[in-house]
Amino acid sequence: MTLEPDAATLHYGDGEFAVLKPGRFVRCAVTDRPIPLETLRYWSVTRQEAYASPAEFAQRLKSGG
C-alpha cells in the first residue's frame, strides 16, 4: 500500500469511522477510485475497507476477495 499525501487512514466502525491519519480521501477497495471523506458512506467493519457505492460492496462480497 502506497501512502499518498492527501489520503486519510481510517478505522471503520458500526455507523461511523475514526480518523487515524487526517486526509481528504480514502480509496475504494474495489475500484481504487478516491472517495472524499465527506461523501464516504459505505465500508466494511470486518474487512476495514471503504467502497465507493453499494455496487462495489456487493462486487467485493461476490468475488470473495
N, C-alpha and C positions, 0 to 999 in steps of 0.2 A: 504494500500500500504506500503510494507516494503522497507525502503531505503537501498540500497546496496552501499558500499564504492566507487565502480568504476562506478556506474550508474549515468548518467547525467540527469538533468532536463532541458527540452527544452520548448520554446514557438514556436509552428508551425505556420508559416506564408505562404503566397502565394509564392511558389517557393524558400523559404529559411526558416531557423529556427534560433532562437536566443538561445544561451546557457545561461540558468539561473543559473545552478549549473554545474560546469565542471565535466566531467566524460568520460569514454571510450566508453560507450554504452547506449542504451535505450532498453526497452523490447517491443517486438511485442505485440500489444493489443489483438491479436487473439491466438497466439501460446505460448506467454510468452518467446519466444526464444530471446536471446540477439542479438542486431543489433549494430555492431560497428558504431560509428558516421561517419567514413569515407566511409561507404557503405550505409548509410541511404538515401533512395531515395523516399520512399512512406510514406505519412502521411495525416491525415485529419485536416484541419484548424478548421472546425466546431467542431469536436469531440476532438481535441487536443490529437490525438493518432498516434503512429507510427505503421507501418506494414512492415513485412519482404519482401513482394513482392506484386505485383498486385493481386495475388490469395487470399491472406489474406484480402486485402481490399475488394475484391468482396464478400468474405465469410462473412465479417462483415456487408456489406450492405444487403446481402441476409437474414441474421439472424435477421436483425433489431436491433441488440444489440448495 
